[in-house]
Amino acid sequence: MSLLHFDMKKVLQSFLVLLISVSGVAQDDSGIFFGVNLGAHIANKKTAIMYSGGSNFSLYGIEWAFDHPNYKPDFDNYFQYPYEIVELPQDMTYRPSLEIGGIIGYSVDQSLDIFLEANVGMLKVQDVFVVEIQDPTSTSVDYPLEQFPVFGEEQRLNINAGLRFTVFENNGVIGYLPLFGNFNSVKIERNYFVVNNREYNIVHNIQGITNERPGGTGFGGGSGFGFKYRLSDQIILDASYNAHYTKVTMIKESSIRPEFSEWGLHHSVLLRILWG
């Protein structure tokens, strides 16, 4: 299965199997540890414009739907009077999203860990577009305007691999600095707008084939800081902040379309329960 077309459940199931298999050897002095992650991911907004419904990113976007003979009667009945789209979404931004995953690693000694972790999340975006309703009965100088929501949902997988260096230890609390490489995979799950409580899909066109769920892969690196505290002989509480500067690809380059990708800084706050 390509990472581009990853399935969140399969990723989590694979990590669970791996954690269970590792647990059999985590009871000795090998230095192996493993755990589960739960936290929040804050994505750079540069690629969120993909969901705006504009013709530069969506062959079948908002304006296309308003002119389509299958949908236009719905809009005509709703607005009653002549109407015009006067503004498409201007500031699509990702909301902070839940991020879950797992981690495995090896403690070389008290000052250095080697680790590999994978985290997945469902990112969401929302903005509005504006329609001018040319109502001849309006007493205002300008025609009335109405806003309608545009939504996007995106699966994103982040895989980090690298080192964690201990920088201090005090009263059982260990502070560490991670340095890691990042690989990410993105897939659009949904993109749509709503008028009169009805949803209309925004369809993306990739490589000449109508495709509502494009995506791509990217890479980068990052760092941050973290703290861990041993709760028992086998259980460790671990909290960290990660900042990674990475390339996110929404559209792969093809013969008919250029690549749409952006470099940017992304943030994650994670709480881990570790065994080992």
C-alpha positions as CSV (number, residue, x, y, z in Angstrom):
1,M,0.0,0.0,0.0
2,S,1.4,3.4,-1.0
3,L,1.8,5.9,1.8
4,L,0.1,8.4,-0.4
5,H,-3.1,6.3,-0.1
6,F,-2.6,5.4,3.6
7,D,-5.6,4.3,5.7
8,M,-5.6,5.7,9.2
9,K,-7.0,2.5,10.7
10,K,-4.4,0.3,9.0
11,V,-1.6,2.6,10.2
12,L,-2.7,2.4,13.8
13,Q,-3.3,-1.4,13.5
14,S,0.3,-1.9,12.1
15,F,1.7,0.2,15.0
16,L,-0.3,-1.8,17.5
17,V,1.1,-5.1,16.2
18,L,4.6,-3.7,16.2
19,L,4.2,-2.5,19.8
20,I,2.9,-5.8,21.0
21,S,5.7,-7.7,19.3
22,V,8.3,-5.4,20.9
23,S,6.8,-5.8,24.3
24,G,8.1,-9.3,24.5
25,V,11.7,-8.0,24.6
26,A,11.1,-4.8,26.5
27,Q,11.3,-6.6,29.9
28,D,15.1,-7.1,29.8
29,D,17.9,-4.6,30.0
30,S,18.1,-4.1,26.2
31,G,17.0,-0.5,26.4
32,I,14.1,-0.9,24.1
33,F,11.0,1.3,24.8
34,F,7.7,1.7,23.0
35,G,4.5,3.7,23.6
36,V,1.4,5.5,22.4
37,N,1.1,9.2,21.5
38,L,-1.9,11.5,21.9
39,G,-1.8,15.3,21.2
40,A,-2.5,18.2,18.9
41,H,-1.2,19.1,15.5
42,I,-1.1,22.7,14.3
43,A,-0.5,22.8,10.5
44,N,0.9,25.7,8.5
45,K,-1.9,27.3,6.5
46,K,0.0,27.6,3.2
47,T,-1.6,24.5,1.7
48,A,-5.1,25.2,3.0
49,I,-5.9,27.3,0.0
50,M,-6.3,24.0,-1.9
51,Y,-9.8,23.8,-0.3
52,S,-11.0,27.3,-1.4
53,G,-13.0,26.1,-4.4
54,G,-11.2,28.4,-6.8
55,S,-10.6,27.4,-10.4
56,N,-6.8,27.5,-10.0
57,F,-7.0,24.4,-7.7
58,S,-10.4,22.9,-8.4
59,L,-11.5,22.2,-12.0
60,Y,-15.0,21.7,-10.6
61,G,-15.2,24.3,-7.9
62,I,-17.8,26.8,-6.5
63,E,-18.2,28.8,-9.6
64,W,-18.5,25.7,-11.8
65,A,-21.3,24.3,-9.5
66,F,-23.2,27.6,-9.6
67,D,-23.3,27.4,-13.4
68,H,-23.9,23.6,-13.7
69,P,-27.4,22.8,-15.1
70,N,-28.0,20.1,-12.4
71,Y,-27.4,22.5,-9.6
72,K,-28.3,26.0,-10.9
73,P,-32.1,25.5,-10.4
74,D,-31.4,25.0,-6.7
75,F,-29.6,28.3,-6.4
76,D,-32.1,30.1,-8.5
77,N,-34.9,28.9,-6.3
78,Y,-33.0,29.8,-3.1
79,F,-31.9,33.3,-4.1
80,Q,-35.1,34.3,-6.0
81,Y,-33.4,37.2,-7.6
82,P,-30.3,37.6,-9.8
83,Y,-27.1,36.7,-7.9
84,E,-23.4,36.7,-8.3
85,I,-20.4,35.3,-6.4
86,V,-18.4,38.4,-5.4
87,E,-15.7,36.8,-3.1
88,L,-14.2,33.3,-2.8
89,P,-12.6,32.1,0.4
90,Q,-9.6,34.4,1.3
91,D,-8.2,32.9,4.4
92,M,-8.5,29.2,4.6
93,T,-6.7,28.0,7.8
94,Y,-6.2,24.6,9.4
95,R,-7.7,24.2,12.8
96,P,-5.7,22.6,15.5
97,S,-6.4,18.8,15.2
98,L,-6.2,15.7,17.3
99,E,-3.1,13.6,16.6
100,I,-2.6,10.0,17.6
101,G,0.1,7.4,17.0
102,G,2.9,5.4,18.4
103,I,6.6,5.4,19.1
104,I,9.4,2.8,19.4
105,G,13.0,3.4,20.3
106,Y,16.2,2.3,21.9
107,S,18.0,4.0,24.8
108,V,21.7,3.8,24.0
109,D,22.6,5.1,27.4
110,Q,21.1,7.7,29.9
111,S,22.0,10.6,27.6
112,L,20.9,9.3,24.1
113,D,17.8,7.6,22.6
114,I,17.1,6.6,19.0
115,F,13.4,6.7,18.1
116,L,10.9,6.2,15.3
117,E,7.3,7.5,15.7
118,A,4.3,7.8,13.4
119,N,1.3,10.1,14.1
120,V,-1.9,10.6,12.1
121,G,-4.6,13.2,12.3
122,M,-7.6,14.5,10.5
123,L,-7.1,18.2,9.7
124,K,-10.0,20.5,9.0
125,V,-10.4,23.8,7.3
126,Q,-13.3,26.2,7.0
127,D,-14.0,29.6,5.5
128,V,-16.8,31.4,3.6
129,F,-17.6,32.7,0.1
130,V,-19.9,35.6,-0.5
131,V,-22.8,36.0,-2.8
132,E,-24.4,39.3,-3.8
133,I,-28.2,39.1,-4.2
134,Q,-29.5,41.7,-6.6
135,D,-32.8,42.2,-4.9
136,P,-34.6,45.2,-6.6
137,T,-36.7,45.7,-3.5
138,S,-33.7,46.4,-1.3
139,T,-33.7,49.8,0.3
140,S,-30.0,49.8,0.9
141,V,-27.6,51.5,-1.4
142,D,-25.8,48.2,-1.9
143,Y,-27.3,44.9,-2.7
144,P,-27.5,42.4,0.3
145,L,-24.6,39.9,0.7
146,E,-24.8,36.4,2.1
147,Q,-22.0,34.2,3.3
148,F,-21.8,30.4,2.8
149,P,-19.4,28.0,4.4
150,V,-16.7,26.0,2.6
151,F,-15.2,22.9,4.4
152,G,-12.2,20.7,3.9
153,E,-11.0,17.6,5.6
154,E,-7.5,16.1,5.2
155,Q,-5.7,13.0,6.5
156,R,-2.1,13.7,7.3
157,L,0.5,11.1,8.4
158,N,3.8,12.3,10.0
159,I,6.7,9.9,10.5
160,N,9.6,11.2,12.6
161,A,12.9,9.4,13.0
162,G,16.0,10.6,14.9
163,L,17.7,11.1,18.2
164,R,16.8,12.5,21.6
165,F,19.6,14.0,23.7
166,T,19.2,14.3,27.5
167,V,20.0,17.9,28.5
168,F,19.2,17.8,32.2
169,E,17.9,15.6,35.0
170,N,16.4,16.9,38.3
171,N,14.3,15.1,40.9
172,G,13.4,12.3,38.5
173,V,12.4,14.7,35.6
174,I,14.5,14.3,32.5
175,G,14.6,17.1,29.9
176,Y,15.6,16.2,26.4
177,L,16.2,17.7,22.9
178,P,14.9,15.8,19.9
179,L,16.5,16.1,16.4
180,F,14.7,14.2,13.7
181,G,13.9,13.8,10.0
182,N,10.3,14.0,8.9
183,F,8.4,12.2,6.2
184,N,4.7,13.1,5.6
185,S,1.8,11.9,3.5
186,V,-1.3,13.9,2.8
187,K,-4.7,12.9,1.3
188,I,-7.8,15.1,0.9
189,E,-10.8,13.4,2.3
190,R,-13.6,15.9,1.7
191,N,-14.0,19.3,0.1
192,Y,-17.5,20.9,-0.1
193,F,-19.6,23.9,0.4
194,V,-23.1,24.3,1.8
195,V,-26.1,26.4,0.5
196,N,-29.6,26.1,2.0
197,N,-28.5,23.1,4.1
198,R,-27.4,21.1,1.0
199,E,-23.8,20.0,0.4
200,Y,-22.1,20.4,-2.9
201,N,-18.8,18.6,-3.6
202,I,-15.7,20.5,-4.8
203,V,-14.0,18.1,-7.2
204,H,-10.3,18.2,-8.0
205,N,-8.8,17.1,-11.2
206,I,-5.4,15.3,-11.2
207,Q,-3.6,13.9,-14.2
208,G,-6.6,14.2,-16.4
209,I,-8.8,12.0,-14.2
210,T,-11.6,13.4,-12.0
211,N,-10.4,12.9,-8.5
212,E,-11.8,14.3,-5.3
213,R,-9.0,13.0,-3.1
214,P,-5.6,14.2,-4.4
215,G,-2.5,14.3,-2.1
216,G,1.2,13.8,-2.0
217,T,4.3,13.1,0.0
218,G,6.9,15.5,1.5
219,F,9.9,15.6,3.8
220,G,11.8,17.8,6.2
221,G,13.2,17.9,9.6
222,G,12.6,19.3,13.1
223,S,13.4,19.7,16.7
224,G,11.8,20.8,20.0
225,F,12.0,19.9,23.6
226,G,10.5,17.3,26.0
227,F,10.3,16.0,29.5
228,K,9.9,12.5,30.8
229,Y,9.2,11.1,34.3
230,R,9.3,7.5,35.4
231,L,6.1,6.6,37.1
232,S,7.1,3.0,37.8
233,D,9.8,0.4,36.9
234,Q,8.1,0.0,33.5
235,I,6.0,3.1,32.8
236,I,7.3,6.5,31.8
237,L,5.2,9.7,31.2
238,D,6.6,11.7,28.3
239,A,5.5,15.1,27.1
240,S,7.0,17.0,24.2
241,Y,6.7,19.9,21.8
242,N,7.9,19.4,18.2
243,A,8.4,21.9,15.5
244,H,9.2,20.6,12.1
245,Y,10.0,22.5,8.9
246,T,8.8,20.3,6.1
247,K,7.5,20.2,2.5
248,V,3.8,19.3,2.2
249,T,2.6,18.3,-1.3
250,M,-1.1,18.6,-2.2
251,I,-0.7,17.9,-6.0
252,K,2.0,15.9,-7.6
253,E,3.6,17.2,-10.8
254,S,2.1,15.8,-14.0
255,S,2.1,16.5,-17.7
256,I,-1.0,18.7,-17.3
257,R,-0.5,20.3,-13.9
258,P,2.4,21.7,-12.0
259,E,3.1,20.5,-8.5
260,F,1.5,22.3,-5.6
261,S,3.7,22.0,-2.6
262,E,4.7,24.4,0.2
263,W,7.6,24.5,2.7
264,G,6.6,25.7,6.2
265,L,6.8,25.3,9.9
266,H,4.3,23.0,11.7
267,H,3.8,22.3,15.4
268,S,2.8,19.3,17.5
269,V,2.3,18.9,21.2
270,L,2.3,15.3,22.3
271,L,1.7,13.3,25.5
272,R,3.1,9.8,25.5
273,I,2.9,6.7,27.8
274,L,6.0,4.7,27.4
275,W,6.9,1.2,28.4
276,G,10.5,0.0,28.8
